[in-house]
């Protein structure tokens, strides 16, 4: 059995690009672009992280509005993010995890950044805190 | 191109990080070191962030070759390298930029195939609407 001992794997043509053979063995996929770059689970207090990856802090910006800061920033603002929530304070209504590409909750046309974003939770009308948990994942290219 | 023929990749302290089986599948040591996970199946196989209003266009994407506007709130994403079947997992998110933090519900299943994925965005009133920010993530097996 051949064994390679190393601390780092680096692409030869591009350092941050490694091809991986796919499940069906007919094509390859990019290792780096296939990795989730950030995820976090925010506690029901909205101020602390139950668990996270590449997340330095979370911010309780307002009722139903949370922010997150990436430890290592993305390469651009066009990353993909998905949000979900757990809540039991939406009696008789539908729960939605709203998504916003903007970190500034009062001026939503500015403040797109590569390292901070905001998202919000609401029923059909109002912002509401996700009183059980809030979860976010991000895919895209790192800086 | 140089090839390195190995079955195991270890840290220099002799801790196994990855093992490669005869079909090229890679098992990766888990965070808790109690089990392993499959590298190929753990990778996101495609993701897209696109503007679905007016002339639709990718902002950024991975393994996605094209976008089709099928009608109001109705889109198709084509893959560069196909999936092995149409049974992959898809996560949706979307929103608007300037008017409100609009909630849009991704409705998959209009048409799924190994080569492309069609989906719709609806508002809470169940009407199809174009979305300025659409994010999708695809997980599954490549062909």
Interface residues (C-beta under 8 A of the other chain):
Chain A: X1 X2 X3 X4 X5 X6 X7 X9 X12 X20 X21 X22 X23 X24 X25 X26 X27 X28 X29 X30 X31 X33 X34 X35 X36 X76 X78 X79 X80 X81 X82 X83 X94 X96 X98 X99 X100 X101 X102 X108 X109 X120 X122 X124 X137 X139 X140 X141
Chain B: X1 X2 X4 X5 X6 X7 X8 X9 X10 X11 X12 X14 X23 X24 X25 X26 X39 X40 X41 X43 X44 X45 X47 X48 X49 X59 X60 X62 X63 X81 X82 X84 X91 X92 X93 X94 X95 X97 X98 X101 X102 X103 X124 X133 X135 X136 X137 X141 X142 X143
